[in-house]
């Protein structure tokens, strides 16, 4: 049995003891923390801008401000007032401007603003009724690209605004679709298309770049990852669906001449998804991500290199069994940096170009949202761990050393007594090694017996990394007096393609076995009370909790949030993801029967807390209602928490506080709290 004790967690615990922090992390404290957005660097790498979002007792909506950090002096200062809708700060290539999106005055949609870096007030560049998002500078800093969702049949912005008003005020509420892209997470997808525009730094006329080409950016979450501008400013690489169908999507990377002309598909050979194009600074290459299994979000995101001279594609680091996420070019065009989901940690990797040799720079804390600039170069990102909220850091590109740049949450965290945590492995299904994060309460004493709360992560193809979770915070749960654990069961990301895809189509069995094996591992520890164990999760984690309900397990209670309960009804709500990896239920009904939790209802006997949101379109509300009513019919102690204004997650402050309080009371009722003798 391999066990890795994380030295930095022990050191951090020592620091906390030195300042005599008084209380464990609580839900109220969680909402006092400011949440940092991705950074953008000045051209010379000397300064970084980012957003910080804060919440207060009187408002459920957050307010954000743009902040600046000096990467040499390690000082920070606030650039804009806190306001709703502020985001996406990006530094111009000439260093003169910081562009960002904001809602000012009576704006209902975000607009693009620029702030001079040598002092002065921000001014609006756009005034488009459909809003501006995903800001991106042209290389000469003369123009700013942005995305807006528009009706392609309307010629003017005035017409766009009139239709928005007409739709908003109309007494007719019926909407019609002839394709299955109808809604996403908590929003209905209307008949607008996502198109790319640009506007001059002095403002004025807006130029359309994709409208009229026959292609649009993805309608779901169109963003800055879906386009890039060539270093000479003569062409733009975009992501667009080339299948001709909004039901069977095939996203490709296309290049469009800025001066006009036919788009050219540079990825016609792949039926899976190609996305996130990025030009090298010298203009020779375009990198992009590739998935070869059509419609499977958990497929490995391969790092591809397009040679613009030879018009050819090849895979970089072909033997690297990890997804290449968040890749950014170094200014010398000879290396890339990425934030990689790697065996329970999001590590910074460097990949040489064109050799494609990957090497890890950072260790056990997770780092994401990378930005790089300057000759040295300067590399920054957001570092976090189970005991540290996201913090802006400078990353030494030679050895991965991390230097904090932001201190916005230091005062709050100084008053928090965090516990420690470690990574362990145990033997799971088919004898495979399963990695698991274990969080210990403050003042943990191994000579006593503690209750266990085993968390079941969602996805299922989203591995749990060493990160600070605002919705399911393991340290917060541990602060209630529990040993809290996340296990990366079969299907989790970050452990290679075979491990990720191992649970398709039999999506229940091996994760169930891994969960039982985790419970057995804990039961074998002298510091765990095996009679006081609980488990809970959301989304697929709720599915796994519902699966446990109908099978043998050692847990005294379960929590099922946004749980997939009935695979037959989920089939029609899952954007085709289920049928693409699991097949059609009419072709193989027995496979769906084996895996659907609701067929285990005859064995339900474990007290269960069920939670669901009305606006959850990923796992619709009927699943929570069906599960709760079945439990009630079976006479099983159960409670249903319903949120009429929440989606797949609980995102509002007051609702979140209630979520934590309700769960705490439920767990205490069934497994108590704190150590026994």
C-alpha positions, 0 to 999 in steps of 0.5 A, a space after each residue: 500500500 503506497 501512501 504519500 504524505 503531503 509535506 506542504 499540508 503539514 507545513 501549512 498546518 504548522 503555520 496555522 497553529 503558529 498564528 493560533 487560528 481559532 475556528 475551522 472553515 465554515 460556510 459563512 467564512 467560505 462566502 467571505 473569500 474573494 474569488 479570482 478570475 484568470 489573469 492577463 499579463 502586460 507584454 513585458 510580464 511585469 504586471 498582471 490583471 485579474 478580476 476578484 469577485 466578492 459577496 456580502 450578506 445583503 446580495 446573492 449576486 457577486 460584484 467584481 473588480 479588476 485588480 493589478 499585481 506587480 510580478 516583481 514587487 508582489 504588490 496589488 492595487 484595485 483598478 475598477 470599482 466593484 460592480 456586477 458584470 465586470 470580467 475578462 480583463 485582457 492587456 493590449 499587445 502594445 501595453 497601452 490598454 486593459 480591455 474588460 467587459 462590464 455592465 454600466 448604468 442601465 445596460 442589460 448586456 455586458 459591453 467592452 470597455 478599455 482602461 488606459 494603463 497610464 491613467 484615466 477613466 474607462 470608456 466603452 467601445 461597444 454599445 450593442 444590444 446583444 452584448 460583447 463577450 470573450 474579448 481578444 486583441 488584434 496583434 497591433 492593438 488597433 482593434 478588439 475582437 469580441 463575440 455576440 449572439 445575434 439573429 443572422 436575418 437582421 441587418 442592424 444593431 437597432 433591429 437586434 435590440 428591437 427583437 430582444 425587446 419584442 421577445 421580452 415583452 411579448 405575451 406569446 411565450 411559445 418557442 419552437 425548435 427543430 434540433 436538439 440543442 434546446 437548453 444547457 445547464 440552466 439556460 434555454 438556447 434560442 435561435 441566435 447564432 454566436 458570431 465574431 466581431 471587432 471594433 477599433 480602439 477608438 470605438 466606432 463602427 463594428 466589423 463582422 468577421 464570421 457573419 455571412 461566412 456560413 459558419 458560426 461559433 459554438 452556440 453553447 458557451 461561445 468564448 475566447 477559447 473558440 478563436 484566435 487572431 494570427 500574429 500578422 492580423 491577416 487571418 482568424 482561426 475559429 471553431 465551428 460546426 461543419 457537420 451541417 447539423 445542430 444535432 450531430 455536431 462536428 467542431 473543426 478549426 477553420 481559418 478566415 481571412 480578415 480581409 474577406 474570403 472563403 473559410 478554410 478547414 484545417 481539421 477535415 480529417 477528424 470526426 471528433 471535436 477540434 477546438 481551442 486554436 492558438 497561433 504561435 507568436 512567430 506565426 509558424 504554428 497553430 496548436 489546437 486540442 483534438 478529441 477523436 471519439 465524437 460526442 464523448 466529453 471525457 475523451 483525451 484532449 490531444 495536443 495538435 500542431 498545425 504547420 502553416 507552411 506545410 498545411 499539415 497536422 501532427 500530434 505533439 507528445 503522442 505518448 502522453 496519456 493526459 489531456 492538454 488543457 489551457 495550453 499557452 505559447 511562450 513568447 519564443 514560440 519554442 515551448 508551451 505551458 499547460 495546466 494538466 489534470 494529472 493523477 489528482 493534481 492540476 500540474 503545470 507542464 512544459 512542452 517543447 516545440 516541435 519535439 513535443 517533449 512534456 515535463 512537469 514543473 509543479 508538484 502537489 498544489 494545483 495551478 490553472 489559468 496560465 498566462 505567459 509574457 516577456 522575454 524571460 518569460 514571466 509565467 503566472 497562474 492561479 494556485 490552490 489546494 484543499 486548504 488554500 483558495 485560488 491565489 495568483 502566483 508567479 511560476 518559475 518556468 525553470 523549476 516550477 517554484 511558486 511565488 504568491 502575488 495576491 493577498 486578497 484572502 490572506 486575512 480571512 484565511 489567517 483566522 481559519 484553523 485548517 486541518 491537514 490532508 494527504 493522498 493515499 492509494 488502495 486496491 479497487 475494482 479488478 485490482 486497480 490502484 485507486 488514488 484518494 484524497 483524505 482530509 483530516 479535521 483540525 486537531 485530528 488525533 489518530 488515537 481516537 475514532 472519527 466518523 467518515 464522510 466519503 464524497 462521490 464526485 460528479 462527471 463521472 469523467 471529472 477527477 478530483 484534484 487538490 483544489 479548493 471547492 466552493 460548493 463541496 468543500 472537503 475541509 469545511 466538512 472536516 471542520 464539522 468533525 469528520 474525516 472527509 475523502 474524495 476517491 478517484 474511482 474508475 472513470 475519473 480523468 487524469 489517470 489515462 484514457 483507458 482508466 477514464 473510458 473503462 466504465 463505458 457502457 457499464 457506468 455503475 459497477 466499477 465505481 460502486 466496487 471502488 467505493 465499497 473498497 474505499 469504505 473497507 480501507 477506512 474501516 481498516 484504519 484504527 482512527 475510523 469508526 466503521 459504524 459511523 460512515 456516510 457517503 454523498 455526491 452530486 450529479 454522477 455522484 448522486 447517481 452513485 449514491 442512488 446506486 449504493 441505495 439499492 446495493 449492499 453498502 456500509 453507510 448509515 446515511 447518504 446524500 444525493 444531490 442532482 442525482 441521476 436516478 433513472 437512466 431511461 429518462 436521463 437518456 433524453 435529457 443528456 444532449 446525446 452524451 449518454 447514447 453516444 457512449 452507452 448506446 440506445 436503451 431500445 437497442 440494449 434495454 438490459 444494459 440500461 436496466 443493470 446500470 439504472 439506480 431506480 431498478 434497485 428501489 426494492 432494496 432501499 433502506 438507507 436514510 437519504 437526503 435528496 437535493 435538487 434545483 428547478 433550473 437543473 437542465 443537465 439532470 432534470 428535477 424529475 430525478 430528485 422527485 422520483 427518488 424522494 417519492 420512492 424513498 417515501 413509498 418505501 418508508 425510508 427516512 428521507 428529506 427533499 430540499 428543493 431550490 426553485 431558483 438554482 440549477 445543477 449547483 447551488 450558487 446563491 449565497 443564502 441558498 448555499 448557507 442553507 445547503 451546508 447547514 441542512 447537510 450538517 444537521 442531517 449527517 449529525 443526526 445519523 453519524 454524529 460528529 467528532 471523535 469517539 473514544 
